[in-house]
Amino acid sequence: ITFAVSVILVIQNDSAVREHVSRSALAPHQLKCESSTSSKKSHLKPALAIESKKNVKPPFPINMTGYSGPARAYPSFTDPFPCTPTTAGPKGQNFLMRTDPASTGFLFQRPLKTGSTTLAGTVMRIAHRKAKVLLQNVTAPKNTTKEYCMHRSNHGTGVSYKYAERDRAKSFLFSIIRNPTKRSISQFFHFEVSVGQKEPTDKEFQNSMLGGMYRNYYIKDLSLKQARSTAGGDYTQEVKDIIDGYDFIGITERYDESLVVLKMLVGLDFEDILYVKERSEGMFSNGSGDRPCIYLVPSFITHGMKEFFDGTAWKNHVNGDIQLYQAAYRSLDLTIERLGKAEVQRQLEYFQKVNKWAQEQCDGFARSMCTESGEVVPHKERTCMIWGEGCSHACLDGLVIPRKDGDPI
């Protein structure tokens, strides 16, 4: 089967593939597909061979030169680490992934497609590690557990969690955001192409991008009060409210640096923030129903898509998110200046060295919900804290960083 596409996809597995590739043409590009007649698996696995010179991957930089909008140096959290026994949530909700409001605890406001699955695993590890120390001699009330400090690490909005009403002395609220355009591309390929099985044509892509889901997504997700979401305009006040309402906002493109700053603000140990990346495009992730394992199709953009992102319609559509990204980026810089650039750099280099060592030690340990070939992993064989998250926690928690004179070996 041949369509006009600038990316070559070789797709394998059952009759669902033939239906998938026959729905619509992807002109003006070229797509080559092969399928087998196997019916043993319910998933779809495109094995991708991308022609890099035709696959446009621009950086979509956000200009920080001369930025003078809202920003602040985040202060260190001087109160005790916010750890109380985790209470039972609404019926049917797991202790680890509650979505009901919270006024105390270690609170991670988790946007989609920002590296938040990996960070959620780190949050749960921190909540577990801190509980072992801080709740050891605490009598847990009925319907609570001392296994984890109170925390939040599921998706939801700042409004739905009622974070505006939190006790700031007994909670630490933080988030992480990514370049808005990159985040939107990742969301489209994850939820609409991989899960929804849409063909990634320029038309489908642009129609989705201009929908309400993508319009100033961060403004709606992180705001602590109901925010407007109209395209274009000045979002200075909304951005200021978010920056002031959080104890820290990290940047995905500066992930390790953000983790180190979080560690320094809250008073964590290096062992607390060790991580192994949970999942990424080109892997299988958990699905549902007759597709329990879903292949995450690697994202790409065409020249037509790039022209769309360079245009005013898209920039107006995410104008508020761009302003928030600039504010968070500048706030991270200011926070590093307050903590001391040299000290942050020293700790960053230390962390990257020990985290590389930890990842080598835990290589191959994780057993998530799906195998590399898309088979469902039996529940008893999984190593995750919940679902497909925190899958290397047992390995990471068992590590003791080897040191000599205070430095990692």
Disulfide bonds with the S-S distance in Angstrom:
Cys83-Cys149 1.92
Cys293-Cys370 2.16
Cys362-Cys395 2.06
Cys384-Cys391 2.01
